[in-house]
Amino acid sequence: MMKVYGAKVSYYTGKLEAYLRYKGVPYQSLSPYPHESEIRKNVGALQMPIVERADGRWMSDTTPIILQLEREHSTPTVLPPTRTVRFIALLMEDYADEWLWRPAMHYRWSHRRDRELLSRIIAEDVVSVPLPRFLIRRIVKLRQLRGFVKGDGVRASTRKHVEAGYVAALDNMSEMLAERPYLLGDAPSIADFGFMGPMFRHFGQDPTPSEIMRERAPAVYAWVARMWNVRASLGGPNFVKEISPGASPMLKEICETHLGQLAANAIAYSLGPRRFDMKIQECDYSRMPVSRYRVACLERLREAFVELADADQRMVRALLPYPEASILWSSEIPASSGYDPERLAPFGKAVNVYAMGVPR
Ligand SMILES: N[C@@H](CCC(=O)N[C@@H](CS)C(=O)NCC(=O)O)C(=O)O
């Protein structure tokens, strides 16, 4: 059986678990900490989830893991067959993976109730180091707040914008879910699994954002449970064949936020500094940590765009009529991460999203 090293409070572990349950792939959940040296040896970085397979191979990073497992377990597919819809699904997944991470960390670690609860859970259930619990809690709180909140651009001047990003995701998902039970059809696609990262183990479980979700977006709250319960059904998934107008607010938000950040990050990566400034929807973020992994995300999106036929490329461009979207088809901004040139992912050596793990 597949071993999934992760945690029941982890963003990407929740995303992968939802996918494995849907596909009927059995797995065993384990904590990574007692296996840290083995994990580092086999995948290069400690992050969650990490998968150890029955055939002895190890996998990291949920997007390539899902794409690999789709090759091995092709039904029910989570990749919409219509090429333009598939591209939009990958774009939505990337936004959920990488942009909603900041508000998810902010709500968990900036709000006292959430911070106290999660540091207790992590000290009791996740971290296994021979230190008194109160000390583990203190270290965890400081590490997460300093690294992933303040160190990732959440300040007095950006806090409102970070929180508005969560609310926008709720509103935009609600609009899409008013049309169908899953974001792009009658069954979950890779876009739905992407959104399970932030929406399940963070926004749907942590006290402050889950209350907001229940009050403001009960359809998203219901979708989270539906995603956790969904199993392959007879008849196969029916995905939409074209992106409906209900998705427009979501796509606009993705371009203005996530693609704006991917562009600023790629420019900074190509020039060399470890921190960069960016303006997103008129909000100034300063001293953001550069991410090599996110340059690779942009490269993969560009490759997916290039693979589209001309007519499909035109259709995608029409769906994304916002200036930030041009980074998907124009190479004016360099995107050259040098990460995984041999295309071994998910079997290659992982890199943390920020250089050495936590941004400093
Ligand atoms: N791109 C990866 C990211 C995995 C990841 O960053 N996981 C987080 C926890 S949910 C982590 O392990 N962070 C490293 C840390 O906290 O040091 C994926 O899709 O799996």
Ligand as a Chemical Component Dictionary entry (heavy atoms), coordinates in Angstrom:
data_LIG
# 
_chem_comp.id                   LIG 
_chem_comp.type                 NON-POLYMER 
_chem_comp.pdbx_formal_charge   0 
_chem_comp.three_letter_code    LIG 
# 
loop_
_chem_comp_atom.comp_id 
_chem_comp_atom.atom_id 
_chem_comp_atom.alt_atom_id 
_chem_comp_atom.type_symbol 
_chem_comp_atom.charge 
_chem_comp_atom.model_Cartn_x 
_chem_comp_atom.model_Cartn_y 
_chem_comp_atom.model_Cartn_z 
_chem_comp_atom.pdbx_ordinal 
LIG N1  N1  N 0 4.209 22.037 -3.959 1  
LIG C1  C1  C 0 4.041 21.086 -2.893 2  
LIG C2  C2  C 0 4.087 21.756 -1.572 3  
LIG C3  C3  C 0 4.118 20.914 -0.328 4  
LIG C4  C4  C 0 4.219 21.865 0.841  5  
LIG O1  O1  O 0 4.766 22.979 0.713  6  
LIG N2  N2  N 0 3.673 21.454 1.981  7  
LIG C5  C5  C 0 3.765 22.265 3.169  8  
LIG C6  C6  C 0 2.770 21.856 4.233  9  
LIG S1  S1  S 0 1.120 21.688 3.679  10 
LIG C7  C7  C 0 5.121 22.061 3.768  11 
LIG O2  O2  O 0 5.534 20.944 3.941  12 
LIG N3  N3  N 0 5.833 23.157 4.058  13 
LIG C8  C8  C 0 7.181 23.106 4.531  14 
LIG C9  C9  C 0 7.348 23.662 5.890  15 
LIG O3  O3  O 0 6.395 24.032 6.562  16 
LIG O4  O4  O 0 8.515 23.678 6.298  17 
LIG C10 C10 C 0 2.838 20.184 -3.129 18 
LIG O5  O5  O 0 2.053 20.434 -4.030 19 
LIG O6  O6  O 0 2.755 19.161 -2.457 20 
# 
loop_
_chem_comp_bond.comp_id 
_chem_comp_bond.atom_id_1 
_chem_comp_bond.atom_id_2 
_chem_comp_bond.value_order 
_chem_comp_bond.pdbx_ordinal 
LIG N1  C1  SING 1  
LIG C1  C2  SING 2  
LIG C1  C10 SING 3  
LIG C2  C3  SING 4  
LIG C3  C4  SING 5  
LIG C4  O1  DOUB 6  
LIG C4  N2  SING 7  
LIG N2  C5  SING 8  
LIG C5  C6  SING 9  
LIG C5  C7  SING 10 
LIG C6  S1  SING 11 
LIG C7  O2  DOUB 12 
LIG C7  N3  SING 13 
LIG N3  C8  SING 14 
LIG C8  C9  SING 15 
LIG C9  O3  DOUB 16 
LIG C9  O4  SING 17 
LIG C10 O5  DOUB 18 
LIG C10 O6  SING 19 
# 
